[in-house]
Amino acid sequence: MLRKGNGFFLLELLLSLSAWLMLSLFLIPELIFLREQSKKAQLERESLQLLYEELWAKEAGNVSFSNYTVVKGGTHFQIFWGEPSPSGQKEVCVQVEDVEPNEKKFCEFFQP
């Protein structure tokens, strides 16, 4: 139990271990949540980058109005063009298909 030196009580050791356990019980779910949010933000950033790259390439006249799929790191980004509106604008959309069941879609208009 108590040594005649500068040792620890068994009770002190158990209390410090239980405090670390309680901290980890609160912090591990937060870390998991932050990792998921970071992944979602990265997917959104990549899809918006693809969307604006497609708009810039069309503005420069380098691409046609065609639908295609880009695969980056196991994530599928579908790029597709919509029908022109009466004002002459065409809509370009990027749809993200990840391993999760939810899909996101980002759209912008292109006016030739």
N, C-alpha and C positions, 0 to 999 in steps of 0.2 A: 504494500500500500504506500505509505509515505516513507521515502528514504531519508536518510539523515543528510542529504546533500541538496542538490538543486534539481531533483526529479519531479515528475508529474504525478498527480493522483490519477487513478484509473477513471474517476468521475470527470476530471478535467478533460481527459482524452476523449471520453464518450461525448461530452458536451460539445467539444470542438468538432468532432466528426458529424454530430447531428446538425450543427450549424451549417457545415459545408453541404450536407445532404439537403437541407431546407433551401439553401441558396440555389443549388443545382436544380431542384424541383421547380423553382420559379423561373430560372433563367433559360433552361433548355427549351421549353416551348416557345419562348420569345425568340430565341436564336433560329428555331425552325421556321417561325412565321416570317422573320426578317429575310431568311434565305429564299422563301417562296416569293416574297414581294420583290426581292432583287431580281429573281428570274423573270417575273412578269414584266418588270420595268425594262429589262434587257431585251425581251421579245418585242415589246412595244417600240423601243428605240430602233431595233433592227428592221422592223416592218415599216416604220416611218422613213427610215433611210432608204429602203428599197423603193418606197412610193415616190419620194422626191428624186431619186436617181432616175426612175422611169419617166417622170415629168421632164427632167432636164434633158434626158436623151431624146425624148419626143420633140422638145422645143428645138433641139439642135438638128432634128431631122434624121437621126441615126436609127430609129426603130419604127416599125409599123404598129398598127393597132392590133396586136395579137395577144392572146392569152397564153400564159405559160406558168410553170412551177419552178421555183428555186428551192434547193435543199441546202440548208446550212446547219451543220451539227445535229442532224437527225430531225430538224424542224422543217416542215414544209410551208413555204410561203407561196400562195397562189396569187398571181398578178393577172387581173382581167380588166378589160375595158367595157364600159357600158355603152348603151345606145346614145347617140347624140340627142341633146335636148332641142327644143324649138329655137333656143337662142344660139345654137351652134356649139355649145359646150359638150365635151365628152367627159364622162366620169371614169377615173381609173381607181381601182380598189386593190388592196392587198389584204388577203385573208390568211390568218395564221392558224395552222393546224399543228398542235403540239401533242405530246403524249397524253396530256390531260384532256378530258372530254369537252372542255369549253373552247370555243373558237372566237377569235377577235377579228374584226373587219375595220379597216381604215380606208377612207375614200377622200379623194380630192377631185376638182374639176380642171379640165384642160381646155383652153379656148385657142383654137388654131388661128 
